[in-house]
Amino acid sequence: MLPVARREARERALSLLYEAESKGVRPEAVIADLPVQPDAFATDLVLGVGSQQARIDALISSHAIGWAMDRMPVVDRALLRMGTFELLGHEDVPTAVVISEAVDLATQYSTDESGRFVNGVLAAIAVEVRGDPGDEGGRPDP
């Protein structure tokens, strides 16, 4: 299998996390049911969100002031989970890149307000878990 750009892998991971939530199944079940495994990075994101969901949801809940997890748009929730996992588990990816990619996907696939919402929540989480708000203007991954 050819390597997939991280942007495409994030997009695939978003669709798989959305599918898991829509079907009411664990993310690892969606991966297990696929006839062809996704790119390694997409798989890592999906399985990482599944394995750390309680911790991830607690972080999101503590920083999404005034928003209960179940009231967020499904796409926003999936992006916040994915971005939070990436902040926790992928120190090799700059904070600004994690946030920028999540915001771009929110802008493309969710509501008009989602980009700002995802940006604010992930920036607050980044300060807590990395000590870095991610505003150094990082470039997207290849």
N, C-alpha and C positions, 0 to 999 in steps of 0.2 A: 504494500500500500504506500502511495506517495505521501510525503509529509503535507500536512494541511496548514495554511497560515493560521496563526492564533486567532485572528479575527473570525475566520470561518469556523474554527473550533468552538469559539465562544458562542457563536450564533447557533451551531448544532447543539451545544450543551443547553442553551436556553430553550430550544424546541423540545429537547428530551425532558427537561425539568418541568416544562409546561405540560407535556404529555403525562408525566407521572402524576402531577397534581390533578389534572383533568380526569384521569382514570381512578384517582384515589389509591394509587399504589406507590410503593417505595421507589426511589430513583434507580436502585440497583435492579429492580424487577424489569424496568423498561430496557435497561442495557442488556440484561440476560435474554430478553425476548427478541432482540434484533438479529436478523439473519447475518448481517455483516457488522462487526464492531466499528464504532466511530474512531476517529483519530485519537491517539493516546492522550492528548491534552484535553479534548472534550470528555473522554471517559473519566479522566482524573477529576475534572470539575464536577461532573454529575455524581460520581461515587463519593467524592469528598463532601459535597453538600449532603448527601444521604447519610454518611457516617457521622457527621458533626452537626446535624440539623438542630438539635436541642440547643447547643452552644451558640450556633449561628443565629437562631431565632431569638435567643435571649439578648444577644448584642443588638440585633435590629430593633427589637421592642424597646430596649432602653434608649435608643437614639432617634426613633421615629416618634417624636413627641406628638401626642394627639392622634396617633394612628394605631389602631389595633391591627395585628397581622391579618386577621380574616377580613378586614375591610379594605385592604390594599388591592389594587388590580393584580390579577394573577401574574402578569408579565413583570410588574414592578417587584413583586415578592420574589419571583424566580431570579431576577437580576440582582436584587439585594443579597439573596442567599449566595449566588454564584460569586459576586464581587467580594462579599465578606469572607467566603472560603478562600478566595484568591489572596486576599490581604493576610489571612492567617497562615496559609499553607504554601505560598509562593513568594518568598522574600526576594527571589531573583527578578520578579516583575516589579518595576517601579510603581509606587503608589499612584502617581499621576496617570500612568497607563491603565491601571486597573479601573480607576474612576472614569477616565475618559472613554474607555471602551464600553463600560456599563451605561454611561450617559448616552453615548451614540446609539446603542441598541434600544434604550428606553425611548429616545426621540424617534427612532425608526418604527418601533413596534407597539408602543403604548400610547398613553394620552398626551395631550399638549403640555400638561404640567409635570409629567413623569421625569423628564430629564433633570429638572431642578430638584425634584424630590429625591431622586436616586443620588444625585450629586451631594446634596446636603447630608443625607444619612450616611453614605459611604465615607465622606470626608470626616464626619464625627467619629465613625468607627475606626478609621485609619489613625486618627489622633490617639485613640485609646489603645489600639493593638500594635501600632508601629511608631507612635509619637510623631507622626508625619501627616499633615492635612492633604498632601498630594497636589499642592498648587504650584509646583516647580515647572509646570509646563512640559511634562513628558510627552514623548512621541508614541503613537500607536505601535504595537508589535508588528513584525513582518507578517 
